[in-house]
């Protein structure tokens, strides 16, 4: 599956306060958030252990940042993984609020 196909599959689950990327057979990667002053605070990212090291977390992060950009929303990064991803992708500066 290509990165663009994965990005297209990222969905926001507002009820569970997370962004999800389906991987296979009911498994998915997820980034959890809470709302603070109208901004999304990303605080935890999970990728099933059998899928770590395959770039899935990076696809999830990129897809989330693209969704936020498209919707005009801003994120605060409290998740170490998301912070590391952003440090290597400063072109997403416009979606980061703090």
N, C-alpha and C positions, 0 to 999 in steps of 0.2 A: 504494500500500500504506500502510495506516495505521500509526501508531507502535505501537499495541497488537498488530497483526499481526506487525510486525517483532520486538517484544519476545518474542512467543510462539515465534519461530523461533530464538532465540539458544540455542546448545548449548555445553556444555563438552566439549572434546576433551581428555580427560585424558592420552592417549598423547602428544599433541603439545604439551601444556601451554599451551592457548589456549582462549579463548571465541570462537565463530564466529557470524557472522550472514550466512547466504546472501543474495546480492544478485540475481544472475542468471547463467545459463549457466556454472556452475562457479566464478563469482567470489564472493568473500566478504570481509567485513571481519573483522578478528581482533584480539584483545587477548591478548598473550602474558604468561605469568606463570611464576613459580617458587615453590616452597613454602619457607617459612622459619618454623620453630617453630610449625607448624600453621596458619600464616596464608598467604594468597595475596598475593604481591608482584607487582602489575601493573607491568610495566616497559616495554612497547611496544605501541602501537596502530597498525594499518594499515588504510587504506581505499583501494581501487583508485583511482588518480588520476582516472579518468574519472567517478568518483562523489563526488569531494570537494565540499564546499560544499552538500550536500543534507541534512545532518542525520543521516547514517547513523552517524557516529562517536558522536553524542549518543545515538542509539537503542541502539547497542551498549553504551555506558557505563551507561545507565539499566537496560537489561536485565540486565547483569552485576550491578549493585548490587542489583537486585530478586532475582536468583537467590541471591546471597550472603546477603541478608537472610532469604529463605525457608529457607535451609539452616543458618542460624545461624553462618555463617562470617564472618571479618573479612578486610579487605584493607589492605595497605600500598601507598600510591601512590608509585611511582617513575617513572611515565610522565607527562610534561608535559601531555599531552592529558587524561588521567584526572584529574590534579590540577586543571586549569582547569575541567573539568566539575563536579567536586565543589565547587569554590569558588563556583559558581553554583547549587548544589543541596545546601545544607547539611542538608536533611531526610534525607540519607543518612549523617549523623554516626554513627548506630548501627552501620554496617558498616565504618567506617574505624578501623583499629587504630593508624595512625601515618603 
